[in-house]
Amino acid sequence: MSIPWNPFRIVKGFFFVRDASNRVTEKKISGNMVGSGFTKGGVIIFGKDGKQKYAYLEGSLEEIPSEDIIAAAAAVKAEQQ
């Protein structure tokens, strides 16, 4: 007999929601928190030649590597001069 649901997955989901709530509270983020929490974004930086130079895919509860993004943009800008 197999179990149609995984109780460990449910517990993991509760921890994810708790961690997300704690992060929002710590960073004092306010606003509309309604919507799909599963929609993710990202950043792609292309060079003048149209080729991808840098890509960042957002992960849940991960900090955006802003220094890396700025460095990649600066490198592309320097490459074009």
FIGU-85097 format. One record per residue: x, y, z of N, C-alpha, C in turn. Coordinates in steps of 0.2 Angstrom, whole numbers, plus 5000, padded with zeros to 4 digits. Example, Ala and Ser with C-alpha at 12.3 -4.5 7.8 and 13.67 -1.06 7.14 Angstrom:
BEGIN
506649725039506249785039506649845039;506449895035506849955036506450005039;
This chain:
BEGIN
500449945000500050005000500450065000;500350114996500750174995500350234998;500750285001500450345004500350394998;499750414997499650464991499950534992;500150544999500450615000501050605005;501550645005502150645008502150685014;502050665020502050705026502650745027;503250725025503850765026503850825021;503550815015503450875011503050935014;502450905018502050955021502450995026;502850955030503250985036503751035033;504051015027504551065024504151125021;503551115019503151175017503051225023;502851195028502751245034503451285036;503951245036504651275037504751335032;504651325026504751375021504351435022;503751425024503251485025503551515031;503751485036503951515042504651555041;505051525037505651565035505551625031;505051615026504851675022504551735026;504151715031503851765035504351795040;504851755042505351785046505851835042;505951815036506351865032506051925030;505351925029504951985028504952025034;504951995039504852035046505552065047;506152035046506752055048506952115043;506752105037506952165032506452215032;505952215036505452265037505152275030;504952225026504652235020503852235021;503552285018502852295018502552295011;501952295011501552295004501152245003;500952234997500452184995500852114995;500652074999500952005000500551954997;500051974993499551924990499751914983;499751854981499951834974500251764974;500551754969500851684968501551694971;501751654976502351654979502851614975;502551574970502951534966503251564959;503051624958503251664952503951684954;504451674949505151694950505351734945;505851774946506151824941506851804940;507251854937507951844936508251904932;508851904931509251954927509651914922;509551944916510051924910510351984908;511051984907511352034904511752014898;511552054892511852034886512352084884;512852064880513352104877513052134871;513452184868513352214862513252164856;513552114856513552064851512852014852;512452034857511851994858511951934861;512551914864512651854867512551864875;512251814878512251814885512851814889;512951864893513551874897513451854904;512851864907512751844914512051834915;511851784919511151764920511151744928;510551774930510451754937509651734938;509551674940508851654941508651654948;508151694950507951704957507751634960;508051624966507851574970507451594976;506951554979506551574984507051584991;506951634994507251655000508051664999;508251684993508951694992509051774991;509551794993509751864992509951874985;509851924982510051944975510751964975;511151934971511951954971512052014968;511852074971511852134968512552154966;513052134970513752154968513952114961;513752054961513952014954513552044948;512952064949512552094944512852164942;513052204946513452264945514052254941;514452204944515152194941515052164934;514552124932514352104926514152154921;513752204923513552254919514152304918;514552314923515152354922515652324917;515752254917516152224912515852224905;515252224904514952224898515052304895;514952344900515052414898515752434895;516252404899516952414898517152384891;516752324890516952284884516652324878;516152364878515952404873516252464871;516752484876517052554874517752544871;
